């Protein structure tokens, strides 16, 4: 017997997953940026442009 797929709910779940992943990425980027900035403020390292 063949199972039918409810594509409507699948599309909604995919969209929710993409939104969740995007929020997690943005949150991680904010935390990483704050961490790097704290290191710069403390003089632990100096940021350099790539290739310099």
Residue, then its C-alpha position, 0 to 999 in steps of 0.5 A: x500500500x502506498x502512503x500519501x504525503x501531505x506536501x502542504x505540511x511538509x512545505x510548512x515544516x521546511x519553511x519553519x526549519x529554514x527560519x530556525x536555522x537562519x535565526x540560529x546562524x544570526x545568533x551565533x554570528x552576534x555572539x562570535x562578533x561580540x567575543x571578537x570585539x571583546x578580545x580587541x577591546x582588551x588588546x588580546x589581538x588586533x584585527x587585520x584585513x585579509x591579505x595584509 
